[in-house]
Amino acid sequence: MALAALLALTGCAPGDDDGAGTSAPDGASASAGQDGDASADDAKPEPASEQEAADVVDQLDLGDRQDQRMAAAAAERAASFGFVRQRAATDEEISTTREDNAARLRDASRTTVEPSECKAPLNALDFSPILLDQEEVSRVDVGAGSFTGTGTVEVARLDGPARQRVEKHLQTVNTLLTDCSEMTMTVTEGDSTVDYVLTTEKPDLSDGTPAQSAITWTRHPASDEENTLTAQVLTATTADSVVMVSFVGQQAAGDKEFTIMAEEIVAAAERAG
């Protein structure tokens, strides 16, 4: 995503009343960037047993639609890595997320981006599967005590128009990685403005990765580089579904260990499809 969408999750443990998927940097808050110097080893939680992971997912009470089965499988794999704080989004929360996304699109004028040609793709990055005009969509937020931030799994069934929107998102990611590796974003809030520095890079994906698209981005206030928010987002499509897995928070979220976990979570969702 781009701009404000991601920050609704920033710093929230699953179970809080958050409302967005996770793809894009905006300037509202950087609280999840705390503990930014922690390593991936420090941030990676202790693995859970198969039974513990299964019990966590049972409590989500997901249904038997294909998207729900895929989300449950992904959530169970996340729990096996130790992300045992989990919460499934309700239909009402998904509806609110869509309304918030529409409001952000209407309010894009409060943000300027340099280079200016990067503003359009950055705005277009404000996307996640639950924003598709589909009924069969699911989202599960995951967390762990060792990780300052939030992980998210989103799954949606695809028809023709929805697939076209996903393909456009994949192209947007490629554009940002190729042409917009570093940007300055100025956000206007009332009578004040705040400058942020954004960077994008492609994660080091594994051979045979299930992800068809991947991006790691960082964002920090121009005057406070230590207060950095980091996100890593992997996206994959199957014959009839799209899966997005993301981690956002401390700098470790962009490390290889989190890439590997995200790939495994995507693969688990695909196997359940």
C-alpha positions as semicolon CSV with decimal commas, in nm:
position;residue;x (nm);y (nm);z (nm)
1;M;0,000;0,000;0,000
2;A;0,096;0,359;0,019
3;L;0,044;0,649;0,244
4;A;-0,170;0,625;0,557
5;A;-0,310;0,275;0,524
6;L;-0,035;0,090;0,702
7;L;-0,023;0,313;1,003
8;A;-0,361;0,203;1,129
9;L;-0,183;-0,120;1,224
10;T;0,136;0,041;1,341
11;G;0,211;-0,046;1,698
12;C;-0,123;-0,224;1,749
13;A;-0,131;-0,571;1,890
14;P;-0,388;-0,803;1,736
15;G;-0,709;-0,743;1,920
16;D;-0,687;-0,366;1,908
17;D;-0,946;-0,183;1,702
18;D;-0,728;-0,129;1,401
19;G;-0,863;-0,120;1,052
20;A;-0,627;-0,155;0,765
21;G;-0,421;-0,389;0,565
22;T;-0,052;-0,323;0,540
23;S;0,125;-0,191;0,247
24;A;0,200;0,177;0,253
25;P;0,392;0,446;0,428
26;D;0,229;0,769;0,551
27;G;0,328;1,028;0,796
28;A;0,085;0,997;1,081
29;S;0,290;0,817;1,343
30;A;0,611;0,625;1,375
31;S;0,554;0,466;1,713
32;A;0,612;0,113;1,585
33;G;0,963;0,209;1,489
34;Q;1,071;0,195;1,850
35;D;1,339;-0,061;1,939
36;G;1,455;-0,014;1,583
37;D;1,807;-0,137;1,662
38;A;1,685;-0,481;1,769
39;S;1,818;-0,760;1,549
40;A;1,608;-1,013;1,363
41;D;1,726;-1,276;1,612
42;D;1,594;-1,065;1,901
43;A;1,266;-0,991;1,720
44;K;1,199;-1,345;1,601
45;P;0,967;-1,519;1,850
46;E;1,010;-1,866;1,997
47;P;0,844;-2,131;1,777
48;A;0,521;-2,288;1,895
49;S;0,437;-2,657;1,884
50;E;0,199;-2,793;1,620
51;Q;-0,073;-2,831;1,881
52;E;-0,021;-2,480;2,017
53;A;-0,038;-2,335;1,666
54;A;-0,353;-2,530;1,586
55;D;-0,518;-2,414;1,909
56;V;-0,443;-2,050;1,828
57;V;-0,610;-2,077;1,489
58;D;-0,910;-2,265;1,627
59;Q;-0,985;-1,961;1,842
60;L;-1,009;-1,742;1,531
61;D;-1,328;-1,927;1,438
62;L;-1,275;-1,880;1,065
63;G;-1,526;-2,042;0,833
64;D;-1,491;-2,293;0,550
65;R;-1,483;-2,063;0,247
66;Q;-1,170;-2,101;0,039
67;D;-1,031;-1,762;0,146
68;Q;-1,097;-1,850;0,509
69;R;-0,925;-2,188;0,479
70;M;-0,625;-2,022;0,317
71;A;-0,612;-1,752;0,583
72;A;-0,637;-2,015;0,857
73;A;-0,352;-2,217;0,708
74;A;-0,138;-1,906;0,681
75;A;-0,224;-1,804;1,038
76;E;-0,133;-2,150;1,166
77;R;0,206;-2,130;0,994
78;A;0,258;-1,786;1,147
79;A;0,166;-1,926;1,488
80;S;0,417;-2,208;1,441
81;F;0,685;-1,939;1,412
82;G;0,567;-1,795;1,744
83;F;0,320;-1,530;1,626
84;V;0,053;-1,660;1,860
85;R;-0,129;-1,332;1,924
86;Q;-0,387;-1,348;1,650
87;R;-0,713;-1,184;1,558
88;A;-0,937;-1,218;1,253
89;A;-1,096;-0,905;1,110
90;T;-1,474;-0,885;1,121
91;D;-1,692;-0,797;0,823
92;E;-1,756;-0,458;0,982
93;E;-1,383;-0,389;1,017
94;I;-1,322;-0,486;0,656
95;S;-1,599;-0,248;0,549
96;T;-1,443;0,030;0,757
97;T;-1,103;-0,037;0,601
98;R;-1,253;0,008;0,256
99;E;-1,421;0,333;0,359
100;D;-1,093;0,461;0,506
101;N;-0,912;0,374;0,184
102;A;-1,165;0,572;-0,021
103;A;-1,123;0,869;0,215
104;R;-0,744;0,858;0,177
105;L;-0,775;0,862;-0,199
106;R;-0,997;1,171;-0,177
107;D;-0,749;1,339;0,057
108;A;-0,430;1,273;-0,138
109;S;-0,372;1,645;-0,195
110;R;-0,240;1,690;0,159
111;T;0,070;1,493;0,063
112;T;0,348;1,596;-0,175
113;V;0,626;1,367;-0,293
114;E;0,967;1,429;-0,443
115;P;1,052;1,318;-0,706
116;S;0,703;1,424;-0,813
117;E;0,670;1,135;-1,059
118;C;0,677;0,898;-0,761
119;K;0,356;1,033;-0,606
120;A;0,119;0,841;-0,835
121;P;0,278;0,498;-0,777
122;L;0,313;0,571;-0,405
123;N;-0,059;0,651;-0,385
124;A;-0,136;0,340;-0,589
125;L;0,057;0,129;-0,339
126;D;-0,234;0,183;-0,100
127;F;-0,377;-0,159;-0,177
128;S;-0,441;-0,489;-0,008
129;P;-0,663;-0,788;-0,096
130;I;-0,947;-0,693;0,140
131;L;-0,991;-0,369;-0,056
132;L;-1,104;-0,565;-0,361
133;D;-1,474;-0,548;-0,443
134;Q;-1,514;-0,913;-0,344
135;E;-1,726;-1,084;-0,082
136;E;-1,480;-1,365;-0,012
137;V;-1,197;-1,184;0,167
138;S;-1,020;-1,255;0,497
139;R;-0,761;-1,085;0,714
140;V;-0,575;-1,212;1,020
141;D;-0,341;-0,991;1,223
142;V;-0,060;-1,166;1,409
143;G;0,187;-1,057;1,673
144;A;0,444;-1,175;1,925
145;G;0,590;-1,032;2,242
146;S;0,940;-1,019;2,094
147;F;0,838;-0,821;1,784
148;T;0,748;-0,454;1,806
149;G;0,496;-0,436;1,526
150;T;0,231;-0,639;1,349
151;G;0,211;-0,911;1,089
152;T;-0,088;-0,946;0,859
153;V;-0,227;-1,214;0,630
154;E;-0,488;-1,120;0,372
155;V;-0,659;-1,349;0,121
156;A;-0,921;-1,275;-0,144
157;R;-1,089;-1,471;-0,419
158;L;-1,027;-1,330;-0,766
159;D;-1,253;-1,269;-1,063
160;G;-1,156;-1,084;-1,380
161;P;-1,174;-0,722;-1,258
162;A;-1,015;-0,811;-0,924
163;R;-0,728;-0,990;-1,096
164;Q;-0,668;-0,683;-1,312
165;R;-0,643;-0,468;-1,000
166;V;-0,394;-0,711;-0,847
167;E;-0,186;-0,708;-1,164
168;K;-0,183;-0,328;-1,150
169;H;-0,058;-0,348;-0,791
170;L;0,226;-0,580;-0,894
171;Q;0,323;-0,330;-1,164
172;T;0,311;-0,047;-0,908
173;V;0,555;-0,232;-0,683
174;N;0,793;-0,282;-0,976
175;T;0,774;0,088;-1,063
176;L;0,859;0,195;-0,709
177;L;1,148;-0,049;-0,686
178;T;1,288;0,061;-1,021
179;D;1,227;0,436;-1,021
180;C;1,159;0,543;-0,662
181;S;1,419;0,390;-0,433
182;E;1,436;0,710;-0,224
183;M;1,169;0,977;-0,182
184;T;1,084;1,272;0,037
185;M;0,721;1,301;0,145
186;T;0,569;1,613;0,299
187;V;0,243;1,567;0,488
188;T;0,023;1,865;0,574
189;E;-0,178;1,843;0,895
190;G;-0,375;2,161;0,956
191;D;-0,128;2,450;0,966
192;S;0,181;2,230;1,007
193;T;0,386;2,013;0,775
194;V;0,611;1,716;0,844
195;D;0,880;1,580;0,612
196;Y;0,956;1,209;0,585
197;V;1,222;1,013;0,399
198;L;1,104;0,693;0,229
199;T;1,316;0,417;0,078
200;T;1,218;0,106;-0,115
201;E;1,411;-0,208;-0,203
202;K;1,339;-0,563;-0,310
203;P;1,377;-0,826;-0,039
204;D;1,626;-1,109;-0,085
205;L;1,377;-1,378;-0,185
206;S;1,457;-1,748;-0,166
207;D;1,502;-1,968;-0,471
208;G;1,162;-2,106;-0,565
209;T;0,981;-1,841;-0,362
210;P;0,601;-1,845;-0,389
211;A;0,594;-1,464;-0,394
212;Q;0,537;-1,294;-0,728
213;S;0,594;-0,950;-0,580
214;A;0,791;-0,827;-0,280
215;I;0,888;-0,489;-0,143
216;T;1,059;-0,362;0,169
217;W;1,016;0,003;0,254
218;T;1,131;0,225;0,534
219;R;1,001;0,561;0,652
220;H;1,139;0,803;0,907
221;P;1,097;1,171;0,990
222;A;1,358;1,373;0,803
223;S;1,489;1,503;1,135
224;D;1,486;1,168;1,320
225;E;1,643;0,878;1,131
226;E;1,645;0,659;1,441
227;N;1,264;0,657;1,450
228;T;1,234;0,431;1,148
229;L;0,928;0,232;1,049
230;T;0,999;-0,072;0,833
231;A;0,762;-0,292;0,634
232;Q;0,808;-0,600;0,420
233;V;0,520;-0,708;0,196
234;L;0,498;-1,024;-0,016
235;T;0,216;-1,090;-0,264
236;A;0,127;-1,404;-0,457
237;T;-0,159;-1,508;-0,683
238;T;-0,303;-1,850;-0,759
239;A;-0,555;-1,952;-1,023
240;D;-0,839;-1,792;-0,826
241;S;-0,695;-1,613;-0,521
242;V;-0,447;-1,351;-0,404
243;V;-0,243;-1,373;-0,084
244;M;-0,058;-1,085;0,083
245;V;0,167;-1,131;0,387
246;S;0,334;-0,840;0,558
247;F;0,535;-0,747;0,864
248;V;0,555;-0,386;0,978
249;G;0,728;-0,228;1,274
250;Q;1,086;-0,234;1,395
251;Q;1,372;-0,248;1,148
252;A;1,404;-0,626;1,185
253;A;1,078;-0,656;0,986
254;G;1,284;-0,605;0,672
255;D;1,546;-0,871;0,749
256;K;1,597;-1,202;0,568
257;E;1,456;-1,407;0,856
258;F;1,126;-1,226;0,822
259;T;1,139;-1,277;0,444
260;I;1,170;-1,652;0,497
261;M;0,882;-1,657;0,744
262;A;0,664;-1,454;0,508
263;E;0,743;-1,692;0,222
264;E;0,647;-1,992;0,435
265;I;0,322;-1,825;0,539
266;V;0,235;-1,748;0,175
267;A;0,315;-2,108;0,077
268;A;0,090;-2,244;0,352
269;A;-0,200;-2,033;0,225
270;E;-0,146;-2,151;-0,132
271;R;-0,141;-2,518;-0,029
272;A;-0,481;-2,473;0,137
273;G;-0,635;-2,314;-0,172
